Amino acid sequence: MNNIALITGASTGIGKDLAHIHAENGGDLIVVARSKDKLLALKKEIENKHGNQVMIINKDLSLASSPREVYDEVKAAGLEINYLINNAGFGGLGKFHERAWEADKQMINLNITALTALTRFFLPDFVKRDSGKILNVSSTASYMPGPLQAVYYATKAYVTFFSNAIAE
Ligand SMILES: NC(=O)c1ccc[n+]([C@@H]2O[C@H](COP(=O)([O-])OP(=O)(O)OC[C@H]3O[C@@H](n4cnc5c(N)ncnc54)[C@H](OP(=O)(O)O)[C@@H]3O)[C@@H](O)[C@H]2O)c1
């Protein structure tokens, strides 16, 4: 595999579109999400349409062990990625004190912890090689507080500030 983009949350939405864009530009892919069926369909579609290679990592990134497992799977396959695209994320509506804590905890685990951990695991390889790029998908929500989406907006503020800081 060559010119590899690892994209989290590539099974639908923005992540899936980014996977197609990378493939159209001639790159191979490692796609990560929970929905194995959707990832397999994407792999088939991209391999047929563009002839690129697609590796699937079927993982729930809100689990604490998942980011390390993703990194280890890439290494075990003998691959070096060129682009890390931390795209997987979700929001949720409602008054903070009425929302299910499990849902908000999962949101923080995915939007913040998994993104930070994957960046931490892959960035040293990029620095060592002096090549590689990271795209952390944030939101305009990151620039203001979000009543009724308090945790979501706050997670995106983290993404923007964290990413700008390490870019510097
Ligand atoms: N859509 C917008 O208007 C908008 C605006 C600003 C920012 N964003 C940001 O853009 C990113 C993508 O948004 P989207 O609208 O494309 O979302 P989406 O269509 O809901 O897709 C989310 C992706 O993340 C994956 N995902 C969700 N939970 C996961 C988990 N626990 N482990 C692994 N993967 C998980 C989903 O796959 P599975 O369900 O298969 O796991 C899916 O591939 C998010 O970070 C979002 O905050 C979106």
The ligand as an ORCA input file, in Angstrom:
! r2SCAN-3c Opt
* xyz 0 1
  N     -22.222     17.069      9.586
  C     -21.957     18.304      9.980
  O     -22.729     19.243      9.727
  C     -20.687     18.603     10.742
  C     -20.350     19.925     10.986
  C     -19.175     20.217     11.662
  C     -18.360     19.181     12.089
  N     -18.712     17.900     11.858
  C     -17.820     16.841     12.343
  O     -17.446     16.047     11.250
  C     -17.204     14.710     11.677
  C     -18.031     13.760     10.850
  O     -19.380     14.128     10.954
  P     -20.519     13.501     10.018
  O     -21.633     14.486      9.981
  O     -19.929     13.010      8.760
  O     -21.007     12.284     10.948
  P     -21.742     10.936     10.610
  O     -22.318     10.936      9.232
  O     -22.634     10.626     11.762
  O     -20.521      9.894     10.629
  C     -19.815      9.671     11.799
  C     -18.768      8.623     11.530
  O     -18.105      8.335     12.770
  C     -18.186      6.945     13.030
  N     -18.302      6.692     14.457
  C     -19.265      7.145     15.293
  N     -19.063      6.649     16.517
  C     -17.937      5.882     16.441
  C     -17.218      5.109     17.383
  N     -17.607      4.993     18.661
  N     -16.104      4.436     16.965
  C     -15.715      4.524     15.678
  N     -16.346      5.259     14.757
  C     -17.447      5.911     15.131
  C     -19.438      6.476     12.285
  O     -19.332      5.115     11.919
  P     -19.990      3.894     12.730
  O     -21.348      4.329     13.189
  O     -19.989      2.820     11.713
  O     -19.048      3.601     13.848
  C     -19.362      7.327     11.033
  O     -18.499      6.737     10.093
  C     -17.550     14.682     13.166
  O     -16.366     14.811     13.921
  C     -18.455     15.892     13.344
  O     -18.412     16.395     14.645
  C     -19.858     17.586     11.196
*
